[in-house]
Amino acid sequence: MSLDYENDSQLHEKLIEDVLSHYPDKTAKRRKKHLNVAKTGEEVDAEDGKPLSECDVKSNIKSIPGVMTIRGCAYAGSKGVVWGPVKDMVHISHGPVGCGQYSWSQRRNYYIGTTGIDTFVTMQFTSDFQEKDIVFGGDKKLEKVIDEIEALFPLNNGVTIQSECPIGLIGDDIEAVSRKKKKEINKTIVPVRCEGFRGVSQSLGHHIANDAIRDWVFSGEDKHADFETGPYDVNIIGDYNIGGDAWASRILLEEMGLRVVGNWSGDATLAEIERAPKARLNLIHCYRSMNYICRHMEEKYGIAWTEYNFFGPSQIESSLRKIAKYFGPEIEANAEAVIAKYRPLVDAVIDRFRPRLEGKTVMLYVGGLRPRHVITAYEDLGMEIVGTGYEFGHNDDYQRTSHYVKSGTLIYDDVTGYELEKFIEGIRPDLVGSGIKEKYPVQKMGIPFRQMHSWDYSGPYHGYDGFAIFARDMDLAINNPVWGLYDAPWKKKAPAPMAIAAE
């Protein structure tokens, strides 16, 4: 249920002007291209016939040195996003200990298995580079690490080597090590050239990780020739099972009669990735991080792919119907039955929380798909999005965002810490949804906050059950009585004197 509202474009344009006025001329000229206000365009939405907003900003270019960017690096995009959640493989952070330590089990990728026996997601493996390794190279050390892993954790099904910055700088041949150890232990070894200095953000790390799947997993022999395919086989691509999201999505797909043969990469196994080309359709949730491998599978194996959005009932219904069209009348009827089954739950959630959240304003700044995908989930609760932006979005991400935002919405790409703080001060939204680095400064400004990278230790947010949790969490954040205690005691008005009964 898309809300009809328009944001204050004049205020937002003035905020951009004020922010840029504090920069040196050269910096202001560069940053101006990344900040804009959405305007009503000429293109029309195919579904509801309404004009789309234009989100015209520069994106996916190098951050300006000296500003406080919130982006990550290529290593974070590969190890932290794409490969890290694959549960039955060991992922080596190849380099100094810091990168592996910092990225250790921070994204809440849920999985089923016995940690340290057949699953390794929440464990950290590092080659712990020292100065002598930089000088003499770390290839032999890497071989020893793989041997130790094989001895200590024999039930692992493979290893990935996640390169940190020094590996690319000193020229270690991790590909040669991978080929050698694969022959020795007869397991999949995947070298990933995701050194942090590559590219402009974690986005290139996603791309590199996708290419590693193509070159080191798909290029080998078919290990699943005896796998029995079916007419309704699908892969979930780009769902990392944060807080159980992938499980919530899988329930709906299986209830409508589809068989999920692979989930990438939350709660995933190497086998699910290897047999992915046998599916009939790839369902891509996080377009930014996984569109590359979907395009490859379409070109090489003829597997169609489509995006879907399971945030909030409006997008869930639309996505279920879109997916069902690929499989014919029987699955379409099943999709309608699933939608009808959960309608009472949706109505109950909206009846309970919409009166408490109606008209509340929200600013978003996240990565991946969330700056657009969660918008209608808020709108289903009567809330209004006044600003949104991507940490590492590309031009096609902002084109897709035009389907979601309203005219006058403040759009910011790779926003600096200074810019985001000033925008929040100027707009004073009722809620900010962003990452852990922004959480505490925003709360100190007296504004409710939800951590929208990993759901602030909650979730799932996908699916109908997830929508109920999402609505509850937004209500808890905004309507928490703590915000009434924000002002200093000496700034509060003295309470009116109470009448005292005569004795």
KOLBAKOL-977195 format. One record per residue (C-alpha): x, y, z; residue in three letters. Coordinates in steps of 0.001 Angstrom, whole numbers, plus 500000, padded with zeros to 6 digits. Last residue first. Layout:
BEGIN
X,Y,Z,code
X,Y,Z,Ala .
...
// end
This chain:
BEGIN
X,Y,Z,code
493582,517358,556830,Glu .
493033,519379,553698,Ala .
493999,517669,550459,Ala .
497088,518954,548726,Ile .
496728,520216,545172,Ala .
499746,519450,543048,Met .
502018,522186,541873,Pro .
502544,522208,538088,Ala .
505742,520465,537089,Pro .
508820,522652,536654,Ala .
509742,522996,533034,Lys .
512731,520983,531975,Lys .
516004,522615,531071,Lys .
517582,522039,534517,Trp .
516867,518271,534234,Pro .
518737,517944,530915,Ala .
516457,517010,528036,Asp .
516430,513375,526861,Tyr .
514004,511939,529406,Leu .
511047,511885,527020,Gly .
513237,509946,524593,Trp .
513493,507167,527197,Val .
509747,506513,526878,Pro .
510363,504284,523839,Asn .
507814,505195,521182,Asn .
510237,505449,518276,Ile .
512497,502459,518964,Ala .
509895,500064,520355,Leu .
507504,500926,517521,Asp .
510187,500288,514916,Met .
511011,496955,516580,Asp .
507378,495828,516729,Arg .
506793,496662,513072,Ala .
509931,494750,512006,Phe .
508993,491732,514127,Ile .
505527,491576,512516,Ala .
507102,492086,509100,Phe .
509450,489167,509755,Gly .
506525,486799,510224,Asp .
505198,487957,506860,Tyr .
508497,487561,505064,Gly .
511880,489159,505665,His .
512644,491117,508851,Tyr .
514165,488201,510767,Pro .
515059,489740,513036,Gly .
516650,491222,516156,Ser .
520227,491932,517260,Tyr .
520053,495501,515878,Asp .
518667,494330,512524,Trp .
522040,493433,511013,Ser .
522619,496265,508568,His .
519543,498286,509544,Met .
520661,499347,513032,Gln .
517582,501177,514277,Arg .
517742,504686,515737,Phe .
515578,507024,517787,Pro .
516719,510679,517783,Ile .
517988,512518,520859,Gly .
521195,513746,519227,Met .
523063,511238,521405,Lys .
521010,508548,519667,Gln .
522367,509738,516332,Val .
525968,509695,517564,Pro .
525369,506161,518944,Tyr .
523986,504489,515834,Lys .
526096,505985,513052,Glu .
529013,503554,513274,Lys .
526603,500632,513819,Ile .
524780,501193,510565,Gly .
521698,503069,509319,Ser .
517999,503540,510026,Gly .
517117,506939,511492,Val .
513764,507550,513157,Leu .
511448,510477,513968,Asp .
513327,512682,511547,Pro .
514974,515927,512745,Arg .
515318,517362,509214,Ile .
518106,519864,509798,Gly .
519978,517927,512481,Glu .
519706,514716,510459,Ile .
521045,516443,507358,Phe .
523866,517999,509384,Lys .
524908,514648,510863,Glu .
524737,512937,507463,Leu .
526887,515614,505872,Glu .
529562,515507,508575,Tyr .
529826,511713,508558,Gly .
530214,511799,504804,Thr .
527515,510518,502460,Val .
528597,507875,499953,Asp .
525530,508867,497911,Asp .
522812,511169,499270,Tyr .
519193,511538,498132,Ile .
516741,513811,500000,Leu .
513175,512917,499052,Thr .
511319,515780,497349,Gly .
509303,513574,495035,Ser .
508604,510177,496559,Lys .
510960,507214,496725,Val .
510283,503619,495655,Tyr .
510437,503181,491877,His .
513197,505811,491654,Ser .
515320,503521,493824,Thr .
515815,501182,490866,Arg .
517550,503969,488945,Gln .
519613,504698,492066,Tyr .
520781,501093,492153,Asp .
521498,501184,488402,Asp .
523907,504083,488950,Asn .
525927,502101,491483,His .
525506,501986,495252,Gly .
528394,501789,497722,Phe .
527201,503486,500914,Glu .
523732,504059,499547,Tyr .
521181,506801,500197,Gly .
517804,507688,501662,Thr .
515889,510718,502910,Gly .
512340,511705,503873,Val .
510769,508234,504001,Ile .
507243,508427,505423,Glu .
505610,506031,507900,Met .
502064,504688,507548,Gly .
502953,501127,508590,Leu .
502857,499850,504999,Asp .
505028,502891,504262,Glu .
507801,501531,506461,Tyr .
507711,498212,504610,Ala .
507495,500221,501381,Thr .
510880,501805,502033,Ile .
512654,498595,503080,Val .
513766,497661,499574,His .
515136,501085,498598,Arg .
517967,501927,501015,Pro .
518019,498198,501894,Arg .
519508,496863,498667,Leu .
523228,496765,499410,Gly .
524377,499413,501857,Gly .
522608,501636,504385,Val .
521563,505228,504946,Tyr .
517896,505693,505767,Leu .
515933,508656,507123,Met .
512437,508076,508528,Val .
509424,510260,509272,Thr .
506468,509271,511471,Lys .
503093,509965,509837,Gly .
501386,506868,511249,Glu .
503593,504977,513726,Leu .
501319,504371,516737,Arg .
498118,504049,514673,Pro .
500024,501748,512284,Arg .
501160,499357,515028,Phe .
498143,497334,516128,Arg .
495893,497491,513088,Asp .
498908,496966,510817,Ile .
500027,493850,512693,Val .
496495,492415,512846,Ala .
495892,493074,509157,Asp .
499173,491378,508220,Val .
498385,488326,510354,Leu .
494868,488095,508892,Pro .
496320,488339,505340,Arg .
498802,485513,505910,Tyr .
496705,482715,504455,Lys .
495353,484916,501653,Ala .
498866,485635,500377,Ile .
499751,481947,500548,Val .
496571,481007,498655,Ala .
497335,483616,496011,Glu .
500793,482128,495577,Ala .
499337,478630,495269,Asn .
497076,479807,492462,Ala .
500088,481263,490661,Glu .
501983,478010,491259,Ile .
499249,476038,489490,Glu .
498726,478644,486761,Pro .
502309,478778,485424,Gly .
505872,478642,486681,Phe .
507476,481992,485783,Tyr .
504285,483836,486724,Lys .
504696,482596,490313,Ala .
507798,484764,490836,Ile .
505913,487949,489934,Lys .
502942,486996,492124,Arg .
505166,486253,495110,Leu .
507087,489499,494531,Ser .
503981,491726,494469,Ser .
502552,490086,497585,Glu .
505854,490387,499449,Ile .
506283,493986,498287,Gln .
502975,495117,499772,Ser .
503331,492890,502845,Pro .
506649,494332,504087,Gly .
510221,493455,503107,Phe .
510220,490327,500897,Phe .
511601,491983,497765,Asn .
512321,490039,494592,Tyr .
514700,490335,491666,Glu .
514496,488000,488702,Thr .
516842,485537,487096,Trp .
516617,483265,484053,Ala .
518913,480265,483826,Ile .
520321,479765,480312,Gly .
523420,477933,481542,Tyr .
526248,480153,480254,Lys .
524593,483549,479744,Glu .
521981,483267,482504,Glu .
524485,481731,484891,Met .
526878,484618,484218,His .
524146,487216,484738,Arg .
523275,485594,488058,Cys .
526963,485549,489026,Ile .
527232,489311,488487,Tyr .
523889,490216,490078,Asn .
525123,488982,493461,Met .
526253,491921,495620,Ser .
524187,494763,494172,Arg .
521054,492749,493465,Tyr .
520590,491632,497053,Cys .
517457,489476,496758,His .
518026,487545,493568,Ile .
515716,484680,492729,Leu .
517472,482409,490229,Asn .
515150,480230,488158,Leu .
515071,476693,486774,Arg .
517863,475285,488958,Ala .
520670,473004,487711,Lys .
523248,475819,487582,Pro .
523089,476044,491399,Ala .
524557,472557,491914,Arg .
527983,473789,493004,Glu .
526610,476570,495199,Ile .
524321,474229,497113,Glu .
527172,471726,497445,Ala .
529399,474374,499046,Leu .
526841,474725,501805,Thr .
524693,477742,502511,Ala .
523189,478968,505792,Asp .
523338,482481,504285,Gly .
525025,482399,500891,Ser .
523452,481973,498613,Trp .
520603,479542,499174,Asn .
520327,476487,496964,Gly .
517790,473868,495940,Val .
514718,475824,497054,Val .
511767,473796,495814,Arg .
508687,475770,494814,Leu .
505127,474875,495789,Gly .
503699,478118,497161,Met .
504483,477010,500726,Glu .
508077,476335,499656,Glu .
508568,479925,498538,Leu .
506953,481313,501693,Leu .
509025,479192,504077,Ile .
512235,479952,502156,Arg .
511834,483668,502754,Ser .
511613,483252,506543,Ala .
514618,480901,506468,Trp .
516577,483402,504410,Ala .
515889,486194,506895,Asp .
517075,484228,509974,Gly .
518683,487143,511856,Gly .
520832,487839,508831,Ile .
520250,484916,506505,Asn .
522690,486189,503844,Tyr .
520165,486469,501030,Asp .
521957,487275,497776,Gly .
520670,484412,495631,Ile .
517759,482132,496519,Ile .
517965,479336,493971,Asn .
514867,477774,492414,Val .
513648,474314,491437,Asp .
510000,474077,490350,Tyr .
510261,471686,487391,Pro .
512482,469248,489293,Gly .
516122,468200,489199,Thr .
517478,464941,490516,Glu .
521126,465308,491481,Phe .
523091,462365,490037,Asp .
525492,464596,488118,Ala .
526289,466454,491317,His .
530069,466752,491272,Lys .
530075,468273,487779,Asp .
533770,468829,487047,Glu .
535386,472189,487594,Gly .
534659,475636,486162,Ser .
531662,476339,488386,Phe .
533607,476433,491644,Val .
536960,478081,490872,Trp .
536295,480474,487988,Asp .
532608,481345,488424,Arg .
532714,481293,492207,Ile .
535867,483436,492125,Ala .
534111,485867,489766,Asp .
531316,486300,492289,Asn .
533887,486995,495033,Ala .
535592,489601,492817,Ile .
532254,491305,492170,His .
531319,491387,495845,His .
534785,492732,496682,Gly .
534285,495428,494049,Leu .
531256,496592,496032,Ser .
533215,496796,499292,Gln .
534347,500258,498220,Ser .
536446,502212,495704,Val .
538257,499394,493926,Gly .
541103,497283,495261,Arg .
542845,498539,498405,Phe .
541218,495877,500566,Gly .
542771,492925,498784,Glu .
539952,490762,497445,Cys .
541945,488388,495236,Arg .
539956,485323,496258,Val .
541695,481942,496100,Pro .
539204,479039,496221,Val .
540287,475583,497405,Ile .
537811,472783,496707,Thr .
538927,469492,498216,Lys .
541157,466662,497051,Asn .
543678,467085,499907,Ile .
546876,467068,497834,Glu .
545472,468084,494464,Lys .
543557,470980,495979,Lys .
546660,471954,497935,Lys .
548686,472517,494769,Lys .
545963,474389,492886,Arg .
545328,476677,495850,Ser .
549022,477364,496440,Val .
549429,478322,492786,Ala .
546438,480666,493015,Glu .
547756,482219,496220,Ile .
550860,483433,494409,Asp .
552068,486089,496885,Asp .
552733,489392,495121,Gly .
554052,491585,497960,Ile .
551391,494298,497535,Leu .
548547,491964,496706,Gly .
549114,489879,499796,Ile .
549698,492961,501968,Pro .
546105,494201,501422,Cys .
544192,491156,502676,Glu .
543440,488107,500580,Ser .
540518,485865,501481,Gln .
541646,482285,500836,Ile .
538629,479990,500638,Thr .
538704,476436,501926,Val .
536687,473305,501268,Gly .
534279,470709,502567,Asn .
535294,470891,506221,Asn .
534843,467562,508013,Leu .
538599,467189,508670,Pro .
538724,470169,511060,Phe .
542001,469886,512999,Leu .
544096,468039,510423,Ala .
542647,469760,507366,Glu .
542915,473131,509055,Ile .
546539,472438,509951,Glu .
547366,471529,506351,Asp .
545652,474703,505094,Ile .
547653,476810,507562,Val .
550901,475097,506489,Lys .
550223,475900,502849,Glu .
549547,479518,503787,Leu .
552838,479686,505688,Lys .
554660,478392,502644,Lys .
553060,481067,500459,Asp .
553685,483899,502938,Gly .
556467,485909,501406,Gly .
560026,486610,502595,Phe .
559731,490268,503614,Val .
556016,490461,504373,Ile .
556168,487103,506135,Asp .
559137,488334,508194,Lys .
557069,491304,509389,Glu .
554278,489093,510704,Gln .
551206,487750,508947,Phe .
548566,486071,511130,Asp .
547500,483338,508660,Ser .
543972,483816,509953,Thr .
540972,481610,510725,Phe .
538091,483094,512711,Gln .
535140,480983,513769,Met .
531489,482070,513592,Thr .
530885,480637,510131,Val .
532687,477326,510677,Phe .
530181,474502,510233,Thr .
530836,470736,510144,Asp .
532730,470216,513400,Ile .
533880,473577,514741,Gly .
530330,474878,515026,Thr .
527745,472126,514820,Thr .
525181,472893,512141,Gly .
522293,475149,511180,Ile .
523127,478710,510219,Tyr .
522463,482341,511138,Tyr .
524560,485081,509556,Asn .
524699,487595,512446,Arg .
526894,490084,510572,Arg .
529752,490529,513053,Gln .
531144,486992,513266,Ser .
534794,488057,513006,Trp .
535244,490974,510612,Ser .
537451,492969,512980,Tyr .
539521,489941,513981,Gln .
540015,488809,510391,Gly .
541164,492248,509326,Cys .
543427,492677,512352,Gly .
545323,489378,512194,Val .
547726,490325,509428,Pro .
547324,488542,506071,Gly .
545205,485747,504649,His .
541822,485774,506343,Ser .
541122,482077,505818,Ile .
537528,481018,505200,His .
536799,477419,506185,Val .
533934,475892,504228,Met .
530855,474179,505623,Asp .
528987,477381,506508,Lys .
529062,479606,503463,Val .
528246,482808,505448,Pro .
531755,484290,504965,Gly .
531853,483995,501182,Trp .
529555,486770,499952,Val .
529306,489400,502695,Val .
532172,489611,505169,Gly .
534756,487723,503148,Lys .
534096,489248,499753,Ser .
532674,492693,500450,Gly .
534803,493203,503560,Ala .
537944,492316,501590,Tyr .
536934,494837,498925,Ala .
536791,497626,501516,Cys .
534125,499306,503630,Gly .
532282,502598,503188,Arg .
531258,505022,505933,Ile .
533317,507915,504569,Thr .
534782,510417,507027,Met .
536293,512957,504671,Val .
540069,513327,504380,Gly .
540533,511715,500983,Pro .
537420,512106,498796,Ile .
535721,508779,498190,Ser .
536461,507124,494860,Lys .
533550,506607,492463,Ile .
530588,504269,492668,Asn .
527961,507013,492458,Ser .
527024,510352,490934,Lys .
523465,511418,491677,Val .
520188,511638,489736,Asp .
517417,510080,491784,Cys .
514458,510738,489462,Glu .
511017,509988,490852,Ser .
508642,507777,488932,Leu .
505307,508993,487571,Pro .
502293,506860,488583,Lys .
500850,504206,486254,Gly .
500388,501674,489072,Asp .
502303,498666,487714,Glu .
504354,500037,484794,Ala .
505625,503000,486838,Asp .
505849,506041,484552,Val .
508984,507780,483264,Glu .
508711,511564,482908,Glu .
510328,512398,486201,Gly .
509142,513728,489550,Thr .
512167,515030,491395,Lys .
514367,513422,494032,Ala .
516617,515931,495815,Val .
520341,515695,495237,Asn .
523739,514977,496743,Leu .
526557,513005,495079,His .
527358,515556,492335,Lys .
527618,518308,494951,Lys .
530440,516366,496625,Arg .
532878,517073,493791,Arg .
532151,520797,493521,Lys .
532172,521160,497306,Ala .
535577,519481,497477,Thr .
537054,521870,494913,Lys .
535493,524938,496536,Asp .
536641,524074,500067,Pro .
533718,522711,502090,Tyr .
531479,524620,504511,His .
529146,525910,501785,Ser .
528460,522331,500671,Leu .
526519,521581,503841,Val .
524406,524750,503587,Asp .
523523,524104,499933,Glu .
522546,520501,500640,Ile .
520368,521620,503546,Leu .
518789,524309,501339,Lys .
517856,521695,498724,Glu .
516303,519538,501447,His .
514228,522390,502838,Leu .
512981,523336,499372,Gln .
512186,519695,498506,Ser .
509883,519222,501475,Asp .
508664,515673,500875,Asn .
505583,514589,498979,Glu .
502985,512094,500132,Tyr .
500796,509376,498676,Asp .
501476,506148,500559,Leu .
502115,502886,498701,Ser .
500000,500000,500000,Met .
// end
